[in-house]
């Protein structure tokens, strides 16, 4: 059995400063009660911050899974990240088809989603922040899906082995994204193997300081028929936060024979 576990938690600490009160004495020679104390306003103590949520707290959806918005005003962005361009804004209970993710960017877990709701606003696909358990921005949903092209998907924050995935034919691509945890960048390497066969190098990417998406096209599988029509295993070597999804390509219709 192949598996991988990864968690990223970054604790933050804050300090506080307290000033001692200054006593004042009563004038002599008259008899007086005990000295009084004048309190000096002090800086408000700052409570120690608890560790923030991480990838382990992001709600999990599989590629091809169904989700719905759990909060009004959820922004759909062109790329994962709070500074990225906003495509549209969704209302409560909007249906979404999960395509890829989650990937960790700007202290949030992000999913690439497709519009699966007949109501406005209409959009093709985009990235949304998923929020955190126990009150996430995305929750599981159930609705009718037409064509669902997503065969399987995986996401992690480091090395791992995943599968099996069954590819019915070579009309499959892999969409992926890798996001660095620091400005130093990261690397994302993927090998594919049919059962216990020799691994085939599939993706070799060096990522800079910002998230990088990519795609391994179906031509790769057409050239490696040993990976098709069998149980396929995925080995990832990476120090990025990453996600990948196997996508079934739309079959081209067979052209009609010419009229005689």
C-alpha positions as CSV (number, residue, x, y, z in Angstrom):
1,X,0.0,0.0,0.0
2,X,1.4,3.4,-1.0
3,X,0.7,6.5,0.9
4,X,2.2,9.8,2.1
5,X,1.5,12.2,4.9
6,X,2.5,15.8,5.3
7,X,1.5,18.6,7.5
8,X,2.8,22.2,7.7
9,X,2.1,24.2,10.8
10,X,3.7,27.5,11.6
11,X,3.4,28.8,15.1
12,X,3.5,32.5,15.8
13,X,4.3,34.1,19.2
14,X,3.7,37.6,20.4
15,X,5.0,39.3,23.6
16,X,3.7,41.9,26.0
17,X,5.1,44.7,28.1
18,X,3.9,45.7,31.6
19,X,5.0,48.9,33.4
20,X,5.2,49.0,37.3
21,X,2.8,51.5,39.0
22,X,4.5,54.5,40.7
23,X,3.6,55.2,44.4
24,X,3.1,58.8,45.6
25,X,3.6,60.0,49.2
26,X,1.3,62.3,51.3
27,X,3.0,65.7,52.5
28,X,4.3,65.9,56.2
29,X,3.9,66.9,59.1
30,X,0.2,66.3,59.2
31,X,-0.8,62.8,60.1
32,X,-1.9,60.9,57.2
33,X,-3.2,57.5,56.3
34,X,-1.0,55.0,54.5
35,X,0.5,56.2,51.2
36,X,-1.8,56.0,48.2
37,X,-0.9,54.5,44.8
38,X,-1.6,56.2,41.5
39,X,-2.1,53.7,38.8
40,X,-0.3,54.4,35.5
41,X,-2.1,53.1,32.3
42,X,-0.2,50.1,31.0
43,X,0.0,48.5,27.5
44,X,-2.8,46.0,26.9
45,X,-1.3,42.5,27.3
46,X,-1.3,40.5,24.1
47,X,-2.4,36.9,24.3
48,X,-0.1,34.3,22.7
49,X,-1.4,33.3,19.3
50,X,-2.4,29.7,18.7
51,X,-0.9,28.0,15.7
52,X,-2.8,28.9,12.6
53,X,-4.6,26.3,10.4
54,X,-2.7,24.4,7.8
55,X,-3.2,21.9,5.0
56,X,-4.5,19.3,7.4
57,X,-7.5,21.6,8.2
58,X,-8.5,22.2,4.5
59,X,-11.6,20.3,3.5
60,X,-10.7,17.5,1.1
61,X,-12.3,16.8,-2.3
62,X,-11.3,14.4,-4.9
63,X,-10.9,15.3,-8.6
64,X,-14.3,15.0,-10.2
65,X,-16.0,15.5,-6.8
66,X,-19.0,17.7,-6.2
67,X,-18.9,20.8,-3.9
68,X,-21.0,23.7,-3.0
69,X,-20.2,27.2,-1.6
70,X,-20.8,27.5,2.2
71,X,-20.5,31.3,2.3
72,X,-21.8,34.1,0.2
73,X,-19.3,36.3,-1.7
74,X,-16.7,33.5,-2.4
75,X,-14.3,34.9,-5.1
76,X,-13.3,32.9,-8.1
77,X,-9.7,33.8,-9.2
78,X,-7.6,33.2,-12.3
79,X,-4.8,31.7,-10.2
80,X,-4.5,30.5,-6.6
81,X,-3.6,33.5,-4.3
82,X,-5.3,36.4,-2.6
83,X,-3.7,38.9,-5.0
84,X,-4.8,37.2,-8.2
85,X,-7.4,38.5,-10.6
86,X,-11.0,37.9,-9.6
87,X,-13.1,36.3,-12.3
88,X,-16.4,36.4,-10.5
89,X,-18.1,36.2,-7.1
90,X,-20.3,33.3,-6.1
91,X,-23.4,33.2,-3.9
92,X,-24.4,30.6,-1.3
93,X,-25.0,27.0,-2.4
94,X,-23.4,27.4,-5.8
95,X,-22.6,24.0,-7.3
96,X,-19.0,23.4,-8.4
97,X,-17.1,20.4,-10.0
98,X,-13.7,20.0,-8.4
99,X,-10.9,19.8,-11.0
100,X,-7.6,20.1,-9.1
101,X,-6.2,20.6,-5.6
102,X,-5.8,21.6,-2.9
103,X,-2.6,23.5,-3.3
104,X,-1.3,25.7,-0.4
105,X,-0.8,29.4,-1.4
106,X,-1.0,32.6,0.8
107,X,-1.9,30.5,3.9
108,X,-5.0,29.0,2.2
109,X,-5.9,25.8,0.5
110,X,-7.1,26.4,-3.1
111,X,-9.1,24.3,-5.5
112,X,-9.5,24.7,-9.3
113,X,-13.3,24.3,-9.9
114,X,-15.7,24.3,-12.8
115,X,-19.0,26.0,-13.0
116,X,-21.7,23.3,-12.5
117,X,-24.6,25.6,-11.6
118,X,-27.3,26.7,-14.0
119,X,-27.8,30.0,-12.2
120,X,-25.7,33.1,-12.8
121,X,-22.9,34.0,-12.6
122,X,-21.5,31.8,-15.4
123,X,-17.8,31.0,-15.7
124,X,-15.7,28.3,-17.1
125,X,-13.2,27.5,-14.4
126,X,-11.2,29.2,-11.7
127,X,-9.6,28.9,-8.3
128,X,-11.4,29.3,-4.9
129,X,-10.1,29.2,-1.4
130,X,-11.6,26.3,0.5
131,X,-11.5,27.7,4.0
132,X,-10.9,25.5,7.0
133,X,-12.7,22.9,9.1
134,X,-15.0,23.1,11.0
135,X,-16.6,26.0,9.0
136,X,-15.1,25.8,5.5
137,X,-16.0,27.8,2.4
138,X,-16.7,24.6,0.4
139,X,-18.8,21.7,1.5
140,X,-19.7,18.3,-0.1
141,X,-22.7,18.5,-2.5
142,X,-24.8,16.2,-4.7
143,X,-26.1,17.2,-8.1
144,X,-26.4,15.9,-11.6
145,X,-23.2,16.1,-13.6
146,X,-23.1,15.8,-17.3
147,X,-19.7,14.8,-18.7
148,X,-17.1,14.4,-15.9
149,X,-13.6,14.2,-17.5
150,X,-11.7,13.8,-14.2
151,X,-10.4,10.2,-13.7
152,X,-8.3,10.6,-10.5
153,X,-6.3,13.2,-8.7
154,X,-3.8,13.6,-5.9
155,X,-2.4,16.4,-3.8
156,X,0.3,16.7,-1.2
157,X,3.0,18.9,0.3
158,X,6.1,16.7,-0.4
159,X,7.2,13.3,-1.7
160,X,4.7,10.5,-2.1
161,X,3.5,7.4,-3.9
162,X,-0.1,7.2,-5.2
163,X,-2.4,5.0,-7.2
164,X,-3.4,2.8,-8.8
165,X,-5.1,4.8,-11.6
166,X,-6.6,2.9,-14.6
167,X,-6.2,4.7,-17.9
168,X,-8.7,3.2,-20.5
169,X,-6.7,4.5,-23.4
170,X,-4.1,7.1,-24.4
171,X,-6.7,10.0,-24.6
172,X,-5.6,11.3,-21.2
173,X,-3.6,14.3,-20.0
174,X,-2.3,15.3,-16.6
175,X,-3.0,18.8,-15.3
176,X,-0.8,19.9,-12.4
177,X,0.3,22.8,-10.3
178,X,3.2,23.2,-7.9
179,X,3.5,26.1,-5.4
180,X,6.7,26.9,-3.4
181,X,6.5,27.4,0.4
182,X,9.2,30.1,0.2
183,X,10.6,32.6,-2.3
184,X,13.5,30.2,-3.0
185,X,11.2,28.0,-5.2
186,X,10.9,24.3,-5.3
187,X,11.1,21.3,-7.6
188,X,8.3,18.9,-8.9
189,X,9.2,15.5,-10.4
190,X,6.7,12.8,-11.4
191,X,7.4,9.3,-12.5
192,X,4.7,6.8,-13.7
193,X,4.9,3.0,-13.6
194,X,2.6,0.3,-14.9
195,X,2.3,-2.1,-11.9
196,X,5.7,-3.3,-10.9
197,X,7.3,-2.2,-14.2
198,X,10.1,0.3,-14.7
199,X,9.2,3.9,-13.9
200,X,8.9,6.4,-16.8
201,X,9.9,10.0,-16.3
202,X,6.9,12.1,-16.9
203,X,7.3,15.6,-15.4
204,X,10.4,17.5,-14.5
205,X,9.7,21.1,-13.3
206,X,11.7,23.6,-11.4
207,X,9.4,26.3,-9.9
208,X,10.4,29.8,-9.0
209,X,8.8,32.0,-6.2
210,X,5.2,31.8,-7.5
211,X,2.8,28.9,-8.2
212,X,3.4,27.2,-11.6
213,X,0.7,25.3,-13.5
214,X,1.4,22.8,-16.3
215,X,0.0,20.0,-18.4
216,X,1.4,16.7,-19.7
217,X,-0.5,16.1,-22.9
218,X,-2.0,12.9,-24.2
219,X,0.7,12.5,-26.8
220,X,2.9,11.3,-23.9
221,X,0.6,8.4,-23.3
222,X,0.3,7.7,-27.0
223,X,4.1,7.3,-27.0
224,X,4.1,5.1,-23.8
225,X,1.5,2.5,-24.5
226,X,2.9,0.4,-21.6
227,X,1.2,2.9,-19.3
228,X,-2.3,2.4,-20.8
229,X,-5.0,-0.2,-20.1
230,X,-3.3,-1.2,-16.8
231,X,-2.9,-0.2,-13.2
232,X,-0.7,2.9,-13.1
233,X,1.2,4.1,-10.1
234,X,2.5,7.7,-9.5
235,X,5.7,8.6,-7.7
236,X,6.2,12.3,-6.8
237,X,9.5,13.7,-5.6
238,X,8.9,17.3,-4.5
239,X,9.4,20.0,-1.9
240,X,6.4,22.0,-3.2
241,X,2.8,22.0,-2.3
242,X,1.4,20.3,-5.4
243,X,-1.7,18.7,-7.1
244,X,-2.2,16.7,-10.2
245,X,-5.3,15.3,-12.0
246,X,-5.7,12.7,-14.8
247,X,-8.1,14.3,-17.3
248,X,-10.0,12.3,-20.0
249,X,-9.9,14.1,-23.3
250,X,-13.0,14.6,-25.3
251,X,-13.1,12.1,-28.1
252,X,-13.2,13.5,-31.6
253,X,-16.2,12.3,-33.6
254,X,-15.4,10.0,-36.4
255,X,-15.9,11.8,-39.7
256,X,-18.7,10.6,-42.0
257,X,-17.5,8.8,-45.2
258,X,-17.7,11.0,-48.3
259,X,-20.8,10.6,-50.4
260,X,-20.4,8.4,-53.4
